[in-house]
Amino acid sequence: MNEALENLKKRRSIRTYTDQPVAREVLEDIVDFGRLAATAMNDQPWEFVVVTDKAMLAKLPELTGHAQFIATSAACILVICKPTSHYLEDGSAASEHILIAAHAHGLGACWVAGEKEGYADSIRQLVGAPEGYRLICLIPVGYPAESPEIEKRTLQDVLHWEKY
Ligand SMILES: Cc1cc2nc3c(=O)[nH]c(=O)nc-3n(C[C@H](O)[C@H](O)[C@H](O)COP(=O)(O)O)c2cc1C
């Protein structure tokens, strides 16, 4: 199996990070992968805000009320979309690209819920995104300080040929 596919299989949500900073070029490259995701009618409704300021990183979980680990990440990438017809699918595709790209760079990352959460709009405002834009998720990244194992449903359980 090639390295890219291995990456997909080995990615896990990482919520504990070392203190090692992440180079700006690495963060740029990760966002670049988000930019290239599939998107309905090539709308590309996404914007990516990379937060590295420690005070801002601490403020984010104050607003979410959970995911305290955001405060200990090296950076938190906010995926924000213009409300197009398929913004949620597009933003989710971009977010998954970001998770995989972070993993490929040897980083740990975790999708933290944004869209549908009561705090989404306060985070949009905090980072100055335009009114009406939607926070899809927050993605804290950092060098991993854990390697969690989690249970996944088996292929046999989820795969249906021809009919359900
Ligand atoms: C839409 C969505 C919302 C999520 N929200 C959170 C969250 O708020 N906090 C968190 O710690 N993890 C969150 N996660 C990560 C999931 O808990 C994680 O992906 C799941 O347990 C599977 O683990 P894995 O990513 O290691 O495969 C979210 C994932 C998705 C796709």
The ligand as an SDF file (V2000), in Angstrom:
LIG
                    3D

 31 33  0  0  0  0  0  0  0  0999 V2000
  -18.4990   16.2720   13.0500 C   0  0  0  0  0  0  0  0  0  0  0  0
  -17.4680   15.8860   14.0820 C   0  0  0  0  0  0  0  0  0  0  0  0
  -17.4680   16.5210   15.3000 C   0  0  0  0  0  0  0  0  0  0  0  0
  -16.5040   16.1930   16.2680 C   0  0  0  0  0  0  0  0  0  0  0  0
  -16.4720   16.9190   17.4200 N   0  0  0  0  0  0  0  0  0  0  0  0
  -15.5320   16.6270   18.3460 C   0  0  0  0  0  0  0  0  0  0  0  0
  -15.4330   17.4250   19.5130 C   0  0  0  0  0  0  0  0  0  0  0  0
  -16.1640   18.3990   19.6760 O   0  0  0  0  0  0  0  0  0  0  0  0
  -14.4970   17.0930   20.4460 N   0  0  0  0  0  0  0  0  0  0  0  0
  -13.6410   16.0400   20.2470 C   0  0  0  0  0  0  0  0  0  0  0  0
  -12.8140   15.7900   21.1380 O   0  0  0  0  0  0  0  0  0  0  0  0
  -13.6900   15.2850   19.1300 N   0  0  0  0  0  0  0  0  0  0  0  0
  -14.6060   15.5460   18.1770 C   0  0  0  0  0  0  0  0  0  0  0  0
  -14.6460   14.8360   17.0010 N   0  0  0  0  0  0  0  0  0  0  0  0
  -13.6790   13.7350   16.7900 C   0  0  0  0  0  0  0  0  0  0  0  0
  -14.3530   12.3950   16.9810 C   0  0  0  0  0  0  0  0  0  0  0  0
  -14.5920   12.1730   18.3490 O   0  0  0  0  0  0  0  0  0  0  0  0
  -13.4520   11.2770   16.3760 C   0  0  0  0  0  0  0  0  0  0  0  0
  -13.2460   11.5360   14.9930 O   0  0  0  0  0  0  0  0  0  0  0  0
  -14.0830    9.9020   16.5430 C   0  0  0  0  0  0  0  0  0  0  0  0
  -14.1380    9.5220   17.9020 O   0  0  0  0  0  0  0  0  0  0  0  0
  -13.3160    8.8350   15.7520 C   0  0  0  0  0  0  0  0  0  0  0  0
  -11.9610    8.8030   16.1580 O   0  0  0  0  0  0  0  0  0  0  0  0
  -10.7570    8.9950   15.1310 P   0  0  0  0  0  0  0  0  0  0  0  0
  -10.8480   10.3930   14.5810 O   0  0  0  0  0  0  0  0  0  0  0  0
   -9.5200    8.7830   15.9490 O   0  0  0  0  0  0  0  0  0  0  0  0
  -10.8970    7.9860   14.0340 O   0  0  0  0  0  0  0  0  0  0  0  0
  -15.5640   15.1590   16.0120 C   0  0  0  0  0  0  0  0  0  0  0  0
  -15.5650   14.5320   14.7750 C   0  0  0  0  0  0  0  0  0  0  0  0
  -16.4890   14.8930   13.8040 C   0  0  0  0  0  0  0  0  0  0  0  0
  -16.4400   14.2380   12.4400 C   0  0  0  0  0  0  0  0  0  0  0  0
  1  2  1  0
  2  3  1  0
  2 30  2  0
  3  4  2  0
  4  5  1  0
  4 28  1  0
  5  6  2  0
  6  7  1  0
  6 13  1  0
  7  8  2  0
  7  9  1  0
  9 10  1  0
 10 11  2  0
 10 12  1  0
 12 13  2  0
 13 14  1  0
 14 15  1  0
 14 28  1  0
 15 16  1  0
 16 17  1  0
 16 18  1  0
 18 19  1  0
 18 20  1  0
 20 21  1  0
 20 22  1  0
 22 23  1  0
 23 24  1  0
 24 25  2  0
 24 26  1  0
 24 27  1  0
 28 29  2  0
 29 30  1  0
 30 31  1  0
M  END
$$$$
